[in-house]
């Protein structure tokens, strides 16, 4: 999350401070004054960052990680390069949450944006933008030409909206970037903190969400839908993807281009969806899955495992569509 424009990075911190924060241990002695500048995922981490490894599922990425240090377990440390400092912890995700909060203390909750002012006071700043009534705009917001913002909508600080976009009424957008030609219908909420927490004895520890939402060119989001910002990485909706009303897209989800997602579908966190995918109404997709290109998921389906390219599935748990129809007919 280098160059985070929505949350202030309080680092750098010494490696010793980070170890103390997560109550970690190291395999070998180290220089406790080593400075760590940021926290990132395995793929995005840079040489002065810290990252995390909580599953052997990601060993392909971890073996080539560039991070200076990594939060992990004793059993997973073997999947990290020798030059990467291994910080051994009991609970990787809880430690990740605590270190994220150390770097970004304002990212664990959706705090009040006190920079908001009425759009009517900003007419000279946004001369090529049309605003409805009672619209609020935060500090450093960028809005492109020929874009319209509907009644009673809120665009919070540092949000970027491209040219030729339309934002409906009663919309809230925070921690987000919208490219050109994006259309947001009434009542949509974009960029709020995702549903992420770690049970810690008697308390639920909120996972800070330092990512953003990126809606690429030509995206359309239907009324009442919600898109959560990423926790460590970003939540992304690809070019020309259309999302129907009342759809939930969770933190860190990546959706490809030219997809269609029908009403009341839900996509759990960190799932990656390919291009040209169709998701039927009321379908549910579990987290941390990979859905290939050109996949079709029938309505009311429950997807609990990866789906390769060009497959058509239906049912709960979802199975090949032809097999689903065969089973249905046999149960007559």
C-alpha positions in Angstrom: 0.0 0.0 0.0 2.8 2.4 -0.9 1.5 5.9 -1.3 -1.8 5.3 0.5 -3.9 8.5 -0.1 -6.7 7.6 2.2 -4.9 6.5 5.4 -1.8 8.0 7.0 1.1 5.7 7.4 2.6 6.3 10.9 5.8 4.3 10.1 8.6 3.5 9.8 8.9 1.4 12.9 11.8 -0.6 14.2 11.6 -4.4 13.8 11.8 -4.7 17.6 8.7 -2.5 17.9 6.8 -4.7 15.5 7.9 -7.9 17.3 6.8 -6.5 20.6 3.4 -5.4 19.1 2.6 -9.0 17.9 4.4 -10.8 20.7 6.5 -12.6 18.1 9.8 -14.4 18.1 12.7 -14.7 15.6 14.6 -17.8 14.7 17.9 -16.0 14.7 19.3 -12.9 16.4 18.7 -9.7 14.5 19.4 -6.1 14.6 16.4 -4.7 16.4 16.9 -1.2 15.0 16.1 -2.3 11.4 13.4 0.0 10.1 10.2 -1.3 8.5 8.3 1.2 6.3 5.0 -0.4 5.4 2.9 -3.5 5.5 1.8 -5.3 2.3 0.7 -8.7 0.9 3.2 -11.2 -0.5 3.0 -9.9 -4.1 3.0 -6.2 -3.2 5.6 -6.1 -0.5 8.8 -4.1 -1.2 12.3 -4.5 0.3 11.6 -2.3 3.3 8.1 -3.8 4.0 6.7 -6.5 6.3 4.3 -9.1 4.9 2.6 -12.2 6.2 2.2 -15.9 5.3 -0.6 -17.9 7.0 -1.0 -20.8 4.6 1.1 -23.1 2.4 -1.4 -22.4 -0.3 0.6 -19.2 -1.0 4.1 -20.8 -1.0 4.6 -20.1 -4.7 4.4 -16.4 -4.0 6.2 -16.5 -0.6 9.3 -18.2 -2.0 10.1 -15.1 -4.1 8.8 -12.4 -1.7 10.8 -9.2 -1.6 9.8 -8.1 1.9 12.3 -7.4 4.6 10.3 -9.4 7.2 7.3 -11.7 7.3 4.8 -12.7 10.0 4.4 -16.5 9.9 4.4 -19.7 11.9 7.3 -22.0 12.6 6.0 -24.6 10.2 5.6 -22.1 7.3 8.9 -20.3 7.7 10.6 -22.8 5.3 8.6 -21.3 2.5 10.3 -17.9 2.8 13.7 -16.7 1.3 16.7 -16.8 3.6 17.1 -13.0 3.4 13.5 -12.5 4.7 13.4 -12.1 8.5 10.9 -14.6 9.9 8.8 -13.4 12.8 7.2 -16.4 14.4 3.7 -15.9 15.9 0.9 -18.0 17.2 -1.9 -16.4 15.2 -0.7 -14.8 11.9 -3.9 -13.0 11.1 -4.3 -11.5 14.6 -0.6 -10.4 14.5 -1.3 -8.9 11.0 -4.2 -7.0 12.3 -2.2 -5.6 15.2 0.7 -4.6 13.0 -1.6 -3.0 10.5 -3.2 -0.9 13.2 0.3 0.1 14.3 1.0 1.6 10.8 -2.5 2.8 10.1 -4.4 3.5 13.4 -7.3 5.3 11.7 -8.1 2.3 9.3 -9.9 0.0 11.7 -13.2 1.9 11.6 -15.1 4.3 9.4 -14.5 7.5 11.2 -16.5 10.7 10.6 -15.1 12.8 7.7 -15.0 16.3 9.2 -13.9 17.9 6.0 -17.3 17.6 4.3 -18.9 20.8 2.9 -22.0 21.4 0.7 -21.4 21.2 -3.0 -23.1 24.5 -3.6 -20.1 26.1 -1.9 -17.7 24.5 -4.4 -19.3 25.5 -7.7 -16.2 27.4 -8.8 -14.0 24.4 -8.1 -16.2 21.9 -10.0 -17.4 24.0 -12.9 -18.0 21.0 -15.2 -19.9 18.9 -12.6 -23.6 18.8 -11.9 -24.7 18.4 -8.3 -28.1 17.6 -6.9 -29.4 19.1 -3.7 -27.9 18.5 -0.2 -24.7 16.9 -1.6 -21.6 16.8 0.6 -18.0 16.8 -0.8 -14.8 16.1 1.2 -11.3 17.6 1.0 -9.1 16.9 -2.0 -11.9 15.1 -3.9 -11.3 15.0 -7.7 -14.3 14.8 -10.0 -14.0 14.7 -13.8 -15.9 16.7 -16.4 -19.5 15.9 -17.4 -20.1 13.9 -14.2 -23.3 14.2 -12.2 -23.7 13.7 -8.4 -27.3 13.0 -7.2 -29.3 14.4 -4.3 -28.2 13.7 -0.7 -25.0 11.9 -1.7 -21.7 12.0 0.1 -18.2 11.9 -1.5 -15.6 11.7 1.2 -12.0 13.0 1.3 -9.5 12.1 -1.4 -12.0 10.1 -3.6 -11.3 10.3 -7.3 -14.1 10.2 -9.8 -13.4 10.2 -13.6 -15.1 11.9 -16.5 -18.6 11.2 -17.7 -19.7 9.4 -14.5 -23.1 9.4 -13.0 -23.6 9.0 -9.2 -27.2 8.5 -8.0 -28.9 9.8 -4.9 -28.2 8.7 -1.4 -24.9 7.3 -2.4 -21.8 7.2 -0.1 -18.3 6.8 -1.6 -15.2 6.7 0.5 -11.6 5.4 0.0 -12.3 4.8 -3.7 -11.2 5.6 -7.2 -13.7 5.5 -10.0 -12.4 5.6 -13.6 -14.2 7.2 -16.5 -17.7 6.3 -17.5 -18.7 4.6 -14.2 -22.4 4.6 -13.3 -23.6 4.3 -9.7 -27.3 3.9 -9.0 -29.2 5.1 -5.9 -28.3 4.0 -2.4 -25.0 2.4 -3.2 -22.2 2.3 -0.5 -18.6 2.0 -1.7 -15.4 1.9 0.2 -16.6 1.1 3.8 -14.6 -1.1 6.1 -15.1 -4.8 5.3 -16.5 -7.4 7.7 -13.2 -8.5 9.1 -12.3 -9.4 12.7 -10.2 -11.9 14.7 -11.7 -13.6 17.8 -9.3 -13.0 20.6 -10.4 -14.6 23.8 -13.4 -12.6 24.9 -13.1 -9.9 22.3 -13.4 -9.5 18.5 -10.3 -7.6 17.3 -11.2 -5.5 14.2 -8.9 -6.0 11.2 -7.8 -2.6 9.9 -8.7 -2.1 6.2 -6.0 0.0 4.5 -7.0 -0.8 0.9 -9.3 1.0 -1.4 -12.0 0.2 -4.0 -11.1 0.6 -7.6 -13.9 0.7 -10.2 -12.5 0.6 -13.7 -13.8 2.2 -16.8 -17.5 1.6 -17.7 -18.5 -0.2 -14.5 -22.1 -0.1 -13.5 -23.3 -0.7 -9.9 -27.0 -1.3 -9.2 -29.1 0.2 -6.4 -28.5 -0.8 -2.8 -25.3 -2.7 -3.6 -22.2 -2.5 -1.3 -18.6 -2.8 -2.1 -16.1 -3.0 0.8 -12.6 -1.6 0.6 -9.7 -4.0 0.8 -7.9 -5.0 4.1 -4.4 -5.3 2.8 -4.9 -5.3 -1.0 -7.6 -3.4 -3.0 -11.1 -4.4 -4.0 -11.3 -4.2 -7.8 -14.1 -4.4 -10.3 -12.9 -4.7 -13.9 -13.8 -2.7 -17.0 -17.4 -2.9 -18.3 -18.6 -5.2 -15.5 -22.2 -4.7 -14.6 -23.5 -5.4 -11.0 -27.2 -5.6 -10.4 -29.1 -4.3 -7.3 -28.5 -5.6 -3.8 -25.2 -7.3 -4.4 -22.5 -7.6 -1.7 -18.8 -7.5 -2.8 -16.5 -8.1 0.1 -13.0 -6.9 0.9 -10.0 -7.8 -1.4 -12.3 -9.3 -4.1 -10.9 -9.0 -7.6 -13.5 -9.1 -10.5 -12.4 -9.2 -14.1 -13.8 -7.3 -17.1 -17.2 -7.8 -18.9 -18.8 -9.7 -16.0 -22.5 -9.7 -15.1 -23.5 -10.2 -11.5 -27.3 -10.5 -10.8 -29.3 -9.3 -7.9 -28.7 -10.5 -4.3 -25.5 -12.3 -5.2 -22.7 -12.3 -2.6 -19.0 -12.7 -3.0 -16.9 -13.3 0.1 -13.5 -11.8 0.8 -10.3 -12.3 -1.3 -12.0 -14.3 -4.1 -10.7 -13.7 -7.6 -13.1 -13.8 -10.5 -12.0 -13.9 -14.1 -13.3 -12.1 -17.2 -16.7 -12.6 -18.9 -18.2 -14.4 -15.8 -21.9 -14.5 -15.2 -23.2 -14.9 -11.7 -26.9 -15.7 -11.3 -29.2 -14.1 -8.7 -28.9 -15.1 -5.1 -25.7 -17.1 -5.8 -23.1 -17.1 -3.0 -19.3 -17.5 -3.5 -17.1 -18.4 -0.6 -13.9 -16.5 0.2 -10.3 -17.1 -1.1 -11.5 -18.9 -4.2 -10.5 -18.5 -7.9 -13.2 -18.4 -10.5 -11.9 -18.8 -14.0 -12.7 -16.9 -17.2 -16.0 -17.4 -19.0 -17.6 -19.2 -16.0 -21.4 -19.2 -15.6 -22.8 -19.7 -12.1 -26.6 -20.5 -11.9 -28.9 -18.6 -9.6 -29.2 -19.8 -6.0 -25.9 -21.7 -6.3 -23.4 -22.0 -3.5 -19.7 -22.0 -4.7 -17.3 -23.5 -2.2 -14.3 -24.5 -4.3 -12.3 -23.1 -7.3 -13.9 -23.2 -10.8 -11.7 -23.6 -13.8 -12.2 -21.6 -17.1 -15.2 -22.1 -19.3 -17.3 -24.1 -16.8 -21.0 -23.8 -16.1 -22.2 -24.8 -12.6 -25.3 -24.8 -10.5 -26.6 -26.0 -7.1 -25.4 -26.2 -3.6 -22.7 -27.2 -3.4 -22.3 -26.1 -7.0 -21.6 -28.9 -9.6 -21.4 -29.2 -13.3 -24.6 -27.8 -14.8 -25.4 -30.9 -16.9 -24.9 -33.1 -13.8 -27.2 -30.7 -11.8 -30.0 -31.0 -14.5 -29.5 -34.8 -14.6 -29.8 -35.1 -10.8 -32.9 -32.8 -10.8 -34.7 -34.9 -13.4 -33.9 -38.1 -11.6 -35.3 -36.7 -8.4 -38.4 -35.7 -10.5 
